[in-house]
């Protein structure tokens, strides 16, 4: 008895049943062409965009691309897309269905794909029965991403701006209190500038004969300068130091305020989406080829099995 998988026997079977095999293959190809038509399978059009994140800040150890993926795949953006494009109706999902939410999420995730490219960019791809809707959905995902990141940055920067604002107010109050104290000393004791007034006291002593003839004004000035002069020096240095610190904080505050008020985008689109003029699914020649190949192989196997049974019966 010949081996069940003998090639010679297989060739003989194919040669004997060739017209049957050809007929079945052709019929399968025709059926594949018919059932892959728009009448049976809704054609889907593809729109896609490639983009990189930009003007973003780190929130954890994840990369900026991973951060973009997380935000674009978030439920918040999905819910906004569902509302914007009325996807419940668009996907023909009945809300009275018990598991409508699961069905909606499944349909959305199947038609909206957001993934990382080999070059660490983000690919946003949407399949839809309407090519214009597919393109609009890609653009809307990018817009929602910019809005979401902008909102996150505003919240974060608002806290920083408020912190700098409080710091400026506190420093200004402290500087004002130092100046007020310095003005009080100047008003009450006439001490305003230690070095120049020390020279004036010395000149007063010299002009009045070295001490025996010095008048009461010079004596009082000498006493005040000796008593309050060091404090005036300390206050002057402290005001200068605090004023420099105030200026630096003010620069930081103004920079954060500029970023807070700026209308920025957070994505750099490398490849913009466009309205497709040719369907992406199904690819009819692939369906026809697979149907024909499957029918051909199956018919050969059936013919071989039948021949094998006939040979055993004889």
Residue pairs with C-beta under 8 A, 6 or more apart in sequence:
2 8
2 9
3 9
4 308
9 304
9 307
10 300
10 304
13 300
13 303
13 304
13 307
14 21
14 300
14 303
16 303
16 307
17 299
17 300
17 303
17 307
20 299
20 303
21 296
21 299
21 300
21 303
24 295
24 296
24 299
25 292
25 295
25 296
25 299
26 292
27 295
28 291
28 292
28 294
28 295
28 296
29 288
29 289
29 291
29 292
29 295
31 291
32 287
32 288
32 290
32 291
32 292
33 284
33 287
33 288
34 40
35 41
35 287
36 282
36 284
36 287
36 288
37 284
41 282
42 129
43 129
43 279
43 281
43 282
44 111
44 127
44 128
44 129
44 279
44 280
44 281
44 282
45 127
45 128
45 129
45 130
45 131
45 134
45 276
45 278
45 279
45 280
46 125
46 126
46 127
46 134
46 276
46 280
46 281
47 125
47 126
47 128
47 131
47 134
47 135
47 137
47 138
47 273
47 274
47 275
47 276
48 123
48 124
48 125
48 126
48 138
48 271
48 273
49 123
49 124
49 138
49 139
49 142
49 269
49 271
49 272
49 273
50 117
50 121
50 122
50 123
50 124
50 269
50 270
50 271
51 68
51 121
51 122
51 124
51 142
51 267
51 268
51 269
51 270
51 271
52 65
52 120
52 121
52 122
52 267
52 268
52 270
53 64
53 65
53 67
53 68
53 122
53 266
53 267
53 268
54 265
54 266
54 267
54 268
55 264
55 265
55 266
56 64
56 67
56 68
56 149
56 153
56 266
57 153
57 156
58 64
58 67
59 67
62 70
63 120
65 116
65 120
65 121
65 122
66 116
68 122
68 145
68 267
69 114
69 115
69 116
69 122
71 77
71 145
71 148
71 149
72 114
72 122
72 124
72 141
72 145
73 114
74 148
76 148
77 141
77 144
77 145
77 148
78 105
78 108
78 112
80 140
80 144
81 87
81 108
81 112
81 137
81 140
81 141
81 144
82 88
82 104
82 108
84 140
85 133
85 136
85 137
85 140
87 93
87 104
87 107
87 108
88 95
88 100
88 104
90 133
91 104
91 107
91 108
93 100
93 103
93 104
93 107
94 100
97 103
110 127
111 126
111 127
111 128
112 124
112 125
112 126
112 127
112 137
112 141
113 123
113 124
113 125
113 126
113 127
114 122
114 123
114 124
114 125
114 141
115 122
115 123
115 125
116 122
116 123
117 123
121 270
124 138
124 141
124 142
124 273
125 138
126 134
126 135
126 137
126 138
126 141
126 273
127 134
127 280
127 281
128 134
128 137
131 275
131 276
131 277
132 275
134 273
134 275
134 276
135 273
135 274
135 275
135 276
138 273
139 273
142 267
142 269
145 266
145 267
146 265
146 266
146 267
149 266
150 264
150 266
153 259
153 264
153 266
154 260
157 256
157 259
157 260
158 260
160 256
161 253
161 256
161 257
161 260
164 249
164 252
164 253
164 256
165 253
167 249
167 253
168 246
168 249
168 250
168 253
171 242
171 245
171 246
171 249
172 246
174 242
175 239
175 242
175 243
175 246
178 235
178 238
178 239
178 242
179 239
181 235
182 232
182 235
182 236
182 239
185 191
185 228
185 231
185 232
185 235
186 192
189 224
189 227
189 228
190 221
190 224
191 197
191 224
191 225
191 228
191 229
191 232
192 232
193 232
194 225
194 229
194 230
194 232
194 233
197 221
197 225
197 229
198 225
198 229
200 221
201 218
201 221
201 222
201 225
204 214
204 215
204 217
204 218
204 221
204 222
205 211
205 214
205 218
205 222
208 214
208 215
208 218
